[in-house]
């Protein structure tokens, strides 16, 4: 498949893979607007390692008209509560690109700390951006609650 091309077959394969996820190591959740039940994005965790006590999370609000409404922040808060609570993790991390300023502000508000960058590793259009790694420890999360 060519880079940047999404096909019905590719989407079906991704959906099928999501349906086969083992929640002991990964899961994907739909983010919806509770006012109208409209699905507007997704949140996930992956690479959950109970021995190391860590996982990687991701959040996407795909509907631009819902950006800035707090949906992503709320979904992230709920996901972190589950991972630090029920899963008893010690650390959660996530990654974004340096041009995603809205997400970076939301992650920092949630307590995440920037831990590193891979310079000029993400291409968006004709521009190159850094990949930015963030981490949050259980005690940092607990201090906010």
PAZAMAR-846673 format. One record per residue (C-alpha): z, x, y; residue in one letter. Coordinates in Angstrom, 3 decimals, padded with zeros to 6 digits. Example, Ala and Ser with C-alpha at 12.3 -4.5 7.8 and 13.67 -1.06 7.14 Angstrom:
@pz:007.800; px:012.300; py:-004.500; rest:A;
@pz:007.140; px:013.670; py:-001.060; rest:S;
***
This chain:
@pz:000.000; px:000.000; py:000.000; rest:X;
@pz:-000.800; px:001.284; py:003.494; rest:X;
@pz:002.094; px:002.044; py:005.812; rest:X;
@pz:002.875; px:-000.834; py:008.134; rest:X;
@pz:001.131; px:-003.477; py:006.002; rest:X;
@pz:003.233; px:-006.284; py:004.529; rest:X;
@pz:001.614; px:-008.339; py:001.804; rest:X;
@pz:002.699; px:-011.478; py:-000.019; rest:X;
@pz:002.980; px:-009.387; py:-003.211; rest:X;
@pz:005.189; px:-006.808; py:-001.492; rest:X;
@pz:007.460; px:-009.562; py:-000.070; rest:X;
@pz:007.722; px:-011.269; py:-003.460; rest:X;
@pz:008.682; px:-007.966; py:-005.068; rest:X;
@pz:011.364; px:-007.342; py:-002.455; rest:X;
@pz:012.769; px:-010.849; py:-002.904; rest:X;
@pz:012.797; px:-010.470; py:-006.674; rest:X;
@pz:014.672; px:-007.155; py:-006.366; rest:X;
@pz:017.243; px:-008.753; py:-004.047; rest:X;
@pz:017.868; px:-011.553; py:-006.545; rest:X;
@pz:018.652; px:-008.980; py:-009.242; rest:X;
@pz:021.224; px:-007.071; py:-007.150; rest:X;
@pz:024.565; px:-006.209; py:-008.746; rest:X;
@pz:027.267; px:-007.183; py:-006.200; rest:X;
@pz:029.470; px:-004.390; py:-007.514; rest:X;
@pz:027.143; px:-001.943; py:-005.780; rest:X;
@pz:024.891; px:-003.923; py:-003.416; rest:X;
@pz:024.332; px:-007.366; py:-001.942; rest:X;
@pz:022.207; px:-009.035; py:000.724; rest:X;
@pz:023.328; px:-012.039; py:002.764; rest:X;
@pz:021.396; px:-014.404; py:004.990; rest:X;
@pz:022.621; px:-014.654; py:008.572; rest:X;
@pz:022.197; px:-018.154; py:009.903; rest:X;
@pz:022.954; px:-019.988; py:013.101; rest:X;
@pz:025.686; px:-022.427; py:012.104; rest:X;
@pz:024.664; px:-024.820; py:014.873; rest:X;
@pz:021.315; px:-025.623; py:013.266; rest:X;
@pz:021.415; px:-023.863; py:009.867; rest:X;
@pz:018.400; px:-021.753; py:010.787; rest:X;
@pz:018.196; px:-018.394; py:008.953; rest:X;
@pz:017.877; px:-015.728; py:011.648; rest:X;
@pz:018.501; px:-012.434; py:009.867; rest:X;
@pz:020.254; px:-010.603; py:007.094; rest:X;
@pz:023.213; px:-008.343; py:006.431; rest:X;
@pz:023.642; px:-006.116; py:003.423; rest:X;
@pz:025.675; px:-003.425; py:001.764; rest:X;
@pz:024.379; px:-000.857; py:-000.676; rest:X;
@pz:025.534; px:002.261; py:-002.429; rest:X;
@pz:029.033; px:000.858; py:-002.840; rest:X;
@pz:031.005; px:003.586; py:-004.587; rest:X;
@pz:034.502; px:002.396; py:-005.562; rest:X;
@pz:035.590; px:005.919; py:-006.505; rest:X;
@pz:034.591; px:007.444; py:-003.168; rest:X;
@pz:035.614; px:004.200; py:-001.427; rest:X;
@pz:032.499; px:003.908; py:000.670; rest:X;
@pz:029.296; px:001.944; py:001.233; rest:X;
@pz:026.368; px:001.739; py:003.633; rest:X;
@pz:025.726; px:-001.472; py:005.577; rest:X;
@pz:022.799; px:-002.891; py:007.485; rest:X;
@pz:022.252; px:-005.823; py:009.792; rest:X;
@pz:019.047; px:-007.341; py:011.176; rest:X;
@pz:018.637; px:-010.331; py:013.453; rest:X;
@pz:014.914; px:-010.928; py:013.217; rest:X;
@pz:014.612; px:-013.908; py:015.524; rest:X;
@pz:014.318; px:-012.430; py:019.032; rest:X;
@pz:015.382; px:-015.642; py:020.716; rest:X;
@pz:018.762; px:-015.230; py:018.946; rest:X;
@pz:019.322; px:-011.626; py:020.111; rest:X;
@pz:022.361; px:-011.195; py:022.326; rest:X;
@pz:024.068; px:-014.300; py:020.939; rest:X;
@pz:026.718; px:-012.406; py:018.976; rest:X;
@pz:025.253; px:-013.335; py:015.570; rest:X;
@pz:024.853; px:-009.733; py:014.425; rest:X;
@pz:028.309; px:-008.757; py:015.629; rest:X;
@pz:029.883; px:-011.708; py:013.828; rest:X;
@pz:027.965; px:-011.042; py:010.608; rest:X;
@pz:028.967; px:-007.369; py:010.756; rest:X;
@pz:032.623; px:-008.311; py:011.354; rest:X;
@pz:032.620; px:-010.635; py:008.334; rest:X;
@pz:030.897; px:-008.058; py:006.133; rest:X;
@pz:033.335; px:-005.313; py:007.171; rest:X;
@pz:036.280; px:-007.634; py:006.518; rest:X;
@pz:034.999; px:-008.166; py:002.983; rest:X;
@pz:034.317; px:-004.487; py:002.306; rest:X;
@pz:037.601; px:-003.194; py:003.709; rest:X;
@pz:039.574; px:-006.145; py:002.311; rest:X;
@pz:038.317; px:-007.387; py:-001.053; rest:X;
@pz:036.487; px:-004.166; py:-001.971; rest:X;
@pz:039.252; px:-001.927; py:-000.596; rest:X;
@pz:036.821; px:000.641; py:000.801; rest:X;
@pz:037.951; px:003.667; py:002.782; rest:X;
@pz:034.741; px:004.197; py:004.761; rest:X;
@pz:031.634; px:002.267; py:005.794; rest:X;
@pz:028.582; px:003.815; py:007.385; rest:X;
@pz:025.329; px:002.675; py:008.898; rest:X;
@pz:022.280; px:004.157; py:010.527; rest:X;
@pz:019.903; px:003.131; py:013.292; rest:X;
@pz:017.332; px:004.706; py:015.574; rest:X;
@pz:018.304; px:006.017; py:019.016; rest:X;
@pz:016.044; px:003.552; py:020.844; rest:X;
@pz:017.950; px:000.572; py:019.435; rest:X;
@pz:020.428; px:000.485; py:022.310; rest:X;
@pz:021.585; px:-003.100; py:021.698; rest:X;
@pz:022.593; px:-002.239; py:018.115; rest:X;
@pz:024.280; px:001.006; py:019.172; rest:X;
@pz:026.440; px:-000.895; py:021.681; rest:X;
@pz:027.333; px:-003.505; py:019.032; rest:X;
@pz:028.252; px:-000.836; py:016.470; rest:X;
@pz:030.483; px:000.970; py:018.951; rest:X;
@pz:032.176; px:-002.325; py:019.896; rest:X;
@pz:032.841; px:-002.873; py:016.169; rest:X;
@pz:034.627; px:000.494; py:016.090; rest:X;
@pz:031.920; px:002.694; py:014.600; rest:X;
@pz:031.855; px:006.341; py:015.694; rest:X;
@pz:028.665; px:008.364; py:015.988; rest:X;
@pz:028.836; px:011.114; py:013.373; rest:X;
@pz:025.435; px:012.758; py:013.517; rest:X;
@pz:021.741; px:012.668; py:014.311; rest:X;
@pz:018.501; px:013.629; py:012.675; rest:X;
@pz:016.347; px:014.545; py:015.615; rest:X;
@pz:012.906; px:012.957; py:016.089; rest:X;
@pz:012.939; px:011.467; py:012.585; rest:X;
@pz:012.009; px:007.846; py:013.332; rest:X;
@pz:008.611; px:006.846; py:014.649; rest:X;
@pz:008.293; px:003.582; py:016.540; rest:X;
@pz:004.763; px:003.089; py:017.793; rest:X;
@pz:003.682; px:006.375; py:019.341; rest:X;
@pz:007.248; px:007.492; py:020.137; rest:X;
@pz:009.707; px:009.549; py:018.103; rest:X;
@pz:013.425; px:008.759; py:018.107; rest:X;
@pz:016.541; px:010.244; py:016.563; rest:X;
@pz:018.130; px:008.669; py:013.511; rest:X;
@pz:021.786; px:008.066; py:014.396; rest:X;
@pz:024.535; px:007.934; py:011.747; rest:X;
@pz:027.727; px:005.956; py:012.441; rest:X;
@pz:030.915; px:005.741; py:010.384; rest:X;
@pz:034.008; px:003.532; py:010.402; rest:X;
@pz:037.220; px:004.278; py:008.523; rest:X;
@pz:039.544; px:001.625; py:007.114; rest:X;
@pz:042.418; px:002.601; py:009.407; rest:X;
@pz:040.134; px:002.356; py:012.459; rest:X;
@pz:039.098; px:-001.122; py:011.321; rest:X;
@pz:042.722; px:-002.169; py:010.681; rest:X;
@pz:043.783; px:-000.966; py:014.139; rest:X;
@pz:041.345; px:-003.443; py:015.717; rest:X;
@pz:042.468; px:-006.480; py:013.729; rest:X;
***
